[in-house]
């Protein structure tokens, strides 16, 4: 069996607030803007925002599903984490720096970057 994962979505309470948060974080505009399901195209991967309450669904926020975003350098890694609520501090795991932050809606998001051999501390 060949299997591909091409998208995921996270639940949001306030679509406009979530779109603003992720437009700033991803440094790009939302590709599809909708009051129930909005989509960011991240290099061909669909990152969705789902306004679950509009569809009368239940949801609990936290770290039960952790989208992981990778950036190319420690400098960008540190820049992206600045000012965010950190729920797992930057830690060396394998050959990467790994941290988790809380988004505007209460979801936990993982951020990673390769450890630069010239910069082994954050």
ChimeraX attribute file (.defattr): number of C-alpha atoms within 10 A of each C-alpha:
attribute: neighborCount
match mode: 1-to-1
recipient: residues
	/A:1	3
	/A:2	3
	/A:3	5
	/A:4	6
	/A:5	7
	/A:6	9
	/A:7	14
	/A:8	13
	/A:9	16
	/A:10	19
	/A:11	22
	/A:12	25
	/A:13	16
	/A:14	17
	/A:15	20
	/A:16	13
	/A:17	13
	/A:18	20
	/A:19	21
	/A:20	13
	/A:21	15
	/A:22	18
	/A:23	14
	/A:24	12
	/A:25	12
	/A:26	14
	/A:27	9
	/A:28	12
	/A:29	15
	/A:30	20
	/A:31	14
	/A:32	11
	/A:33	16
	/A:34	14
	/A:35	12
	/A:36	16
	/A:37	18
	/A:38	21
	/A:39	21
	/A:40	23
	/A:41	16
	/A:42	14
	/A:43	6
	/A:44	9
	/A:45	13
	/A:46	17
	/A:47	20
	/A:48	22
	/A:49	26
	/A:50	22
	/A:51	21
	/A:52	17
	/A:53	14
	/A:54	11
	/A:55	9
	/A:56	8
	/A:57	8
	/A:58	8
	/A:59	10
	/A:60	9
	/A:61	14
	/A:62	14
	/A:63	15
	/A:64	9
	/A:65	13
	/A:66	14
	/A:67	16
	/A:68	13
	/A:69	15
	/A:70	14
	/A:71	13
	/A:72	12
	/A:73	15
	/A:74	20
	/A:75	11
	/A:76	12
	/A:77	22
	/A:78	15
	/A:79	10
	/A:80	16
	/A:81	17
	/A:82	10
	/A:83	9
	/A:84	12
	/A:85	15
	/A:86	17
	/A:87	14
	/A:88	14
	/A:89	13
	/A:90	20
	/A:91	14
	/A:92	17
	/A:93	12
	/A:94	9
	/A:95	12
	/A:96	18
	/A:97	23
	/A:98	22
	/A:99	22
	/A:100	25
	/A:101	21
	/A:102	18
	/A:103	18
	/A:104	18
	/A:105	17
	/A:106	16
	/A:107	20
	/A:108	24
	/A:109	21
	/A:110	18
	/A:111	22
	/A:112	23
	/A:113	21
	/A:114	18
	/A:115	20
	/A:116	14
	/A:117	8
	/A:118	6
	/A:119	8
	/A:120	11
	/A:121	12
	/A:122	12
